[in-house]
Amino acid sequence: MATLVGAAGAAAVLAGLVRRSESSVVFGGATLFAATLLAATGPAAAESVLLGGFGAVVAADLGTFGLGIDRDAGPAVATTRVELLHAVGSVVVALLTAGVGYVLFETVPSGGSLGVVALLLGGVVLAWLLRE
Amino acid sequence: MTEPAVLGTDLGRGEERLERTGRWAGIHGLALAATAVAILVGEPVAILAGLAGVGFAAYSRATAAPTPDLAVERHVSEAEPAPGETVRVTLTVENESGATLPDLRFADDVPAGLEVVEGTPRHTTALRPGKRASIAYEFEAVRGRHEFDSVTVVTRDVSGASRRVARRATDRSTVVCRPSYGDRTAPLGDLATRLPGSQPVSATGEGQAFHSLREYRTGDPLGSVDWNRFAKDGELATRRFDQPRTVKVVLLVDARAAAYVTAGDGRPAVDVCVRAAGALVGGLAEADCHVGLAALSPRRCWLPPASGRSHRERLLDALTTDEAFGWRPPAVAEDDGDGGATDGFDRLLTRLPGDAQVILCSPVVDDRPVEVARALDARGHDVTVASPDVTATDSAYRRLAATERQIRLDDCRRAGIAVAEWADGGDRGSAQSRGVGATGDSGRRVATDGGDGRWR
């Protein structure tokens, strides 16, 4: 089931890239993320969940960024550097966050208080972001 | 997400604005959704997927778009090009801010009226400190004074979440393009000054050509008494001669926003009228008229009638470079309070000499020129409407516009106002003119009629 949804998401991302439609790419990314969640409910490995979740966001991010820049700049302009910088930024953020999450998830024994603290910390960060 | 070409058009020179692009809007939702699913299903591993939401949300808030500290250098290949000549502009931007600009998009602010024919005035790049990026493009010179004085710069932070839109002031580069207007005359009326000159008008006085005889009145000069007649039947009669006079002509150019209908090829009808007026300046000055110039526009332009070579140069210079005849329509907001009378006509009436004839150069695409002509006629000025034909017949709407224009001109003729009409070739000087048959245009557009510059 999750594989099917994931395939549909990937197809939407690809179709969006071909048709140069940013909304289609965003929709595809959201579908990929939903597929990851779906897969996570029938228990999955932490690595694959992280890969799915971050992969979906990075795919949608790079897709929309590339399309946006393609629309803004003329065909003669070389935009590889801008896109590469953006991609590196996003991938580094993804790796850092995923790494920290993975280490916490694996080292903290379930039911331990450190996990609760980390969760609380994440909640505080989220609340701070939502406040703005 | 709008394009940089649209971004920043509302900014004044030297202003800047920091805004969020909305690129990462809703990313927190992923974290909430993942947490909710994890709690409902009881699978803690699902929370891990939600980390992407938290991580990227924090990322999007981490930095703001950098303030670009740029050194901009512009080089224009030709400062006084001939019309139709292509001019190359090279724009070099150097990053002086000491930090990398991860996403820098800039566009040269090409003055209104100029059409880029080669290359593009926009660029997208990432610039390390001290590095420079340069673009080159070519535009086609058209009449007027064109000021290059700013660059629109858009920078984004590396995540693309915020952008800073700025219109940076740059050194001023001025391109002045003076077309040769040629000579052209228009039929004039009989209103003349009291000064002798060379225009045949229905005035009598001293002169060469015999006009008529009238009864002698005391004070008539002895030289004009018809002595032959006195010898024949003993009555004193005075001979009268046609006296050529000097005629004052004020060229009134319709430059209201309504006259900025583009003529299919992007050339506003005002430009056609200005060329017509320029040609009339040449023709009338040749005929020893005193020529003045006024704009029917919220933007002021008034040159009182005078003669002489330097005055003629002044007139042509005003037609070429005065802001009133620029390529950007006057702002409609310049209302002086009493509504309607925002086109400077009242101001003109206070300045117009009583003995001046008026030639109104207008495309006559609305009713105002007719009102103006009739008002001037009612005040005793001889009025000629010189109207270049800027209409076309390639769609039903345009045929209707052409017919309406003819009806307006007929109104003028019925009111006893002379109408000189000509089809002006759309000589923007290029083969680049976009298809005239763009029927999907907005309602105000009228296309130029091809022609050979003849009177009809």
Interface residues (C-beta under 8 A of the other chain):
Chain A: E22 F33 T36 L37 A40 T41 P43 A44 A45 A46 V49 L50 G52 G53 F54 A56 V57 D61 T64 F65 G68 I69 R71 D72 A73 G74 A76 V77 A78 T79 R81 V82 L85 H86 G89 S90 V93 A94 L96 T97 A98 G101 Y102 F105 S110 L119 G122 V125 L126 L129 L130 E132
Chain B: M1 E3 P4 R23 I27 H28 L30 A31 L32 A33 A34 V37 A38 V41 E43 P44 V45 A46 I47 L48 A49 G50 L51 A52 G53 V54 G55 F56 A57 A58 Y59 R61 P102 D103 R105 T120 R122 H123 T124 T125 A126 V158 S159 G160
